[in-house]
Amino acid sequence: MDIDREMAELMGWHAEVYSWERRGWFDDENTWINVADWHPSTNISQAFQVVEKMGDGVWQLTIKKSSDGYYVEIRKNRDVASGWAESDTLEMAICLALLEVRGGR
């Protein structure tokens, strides 16, 4: 899924392609992350890894759940950088809001 690739880019990982079967990234510590193992759009733990990687400063994460799904808003230093998104799943809403903070979907 493209959004998972975009989350890897937000992590600062470097894309590598060895063959069709072996695609993925190297992280900051030069550890191989296989594309088949990285799905922050469906894995809450991985979604929060991206949130944690957003950098220094005061970050505020607001999560609201309704019968329609989830609303997530992410703010840095009150209004410096902010993004929001809605989705059926919390993981996807977090990823979409992170893309808004980065500068668009």
Secondary structure as UniProt FT lines:
FT   HELIX           2..10
FT   TURN            11..12
FT   STRAND          14..17
FT   STRAND          23..26
FT   TURN            28..29
FT   STRAND          32..34
FT   HELIX           35..37
FT   TURN            40..42
FT   HELIX           44..52
FT   TURN            53..54
FT   STRAND          59..66
FT   TURN            67..68
FT   STRAND          69..76
FT   TURN            77..80
FT   STRAND          81..87
FT   HELIX           90..102
//
